[in-house]
Amino acid sequence: QGQDAVERHQAEAARLRSEIEVLVRQARLLLNGDAYIGRPPPPAVAKRAEREKELESCLEKVDWHRREIKRLRQELENRDQVAASLKDPRDRDPMELQNLLAERRRELQKLQHSGEGLDRVASAQRRAEAEQNALRPEVEEKLSKMRREVEQQKR
């Protein structure tokens, strides 16, 4: 008699598992449409990775430009110190280094601006990904109801 009860419980558990699998497939169909079935997830992961690479590249360029600006400032200071000892101040262009510095600053500002854009795109992409992965409230409710029923039937 105990063996029969165990077999009945196992059969009931197998039936419930198959019902839950059907419900999960239906929920995925409702959430993602017919196109989702049998296909891998959309290439959002690839786009995100590409944008992260762009952002990383942009940050590396910003860092390089900062170091370059620092180096140019030091060079400018050194030249100013050496310039005092030069006999003829007409031998060098005093604005050359300043122009280089201004050019680097403009490039740095462009990179920072594009980096901000990439940050906005990345955050929008994260929000869209979260929305895409979220279950609709009625599907969530139905799933939790089925889970409770399964738990009650297990006891």
Order of alpha helices (4+ residues) and beta strands (2+ residues): alpha-alpha-alpha-alpha
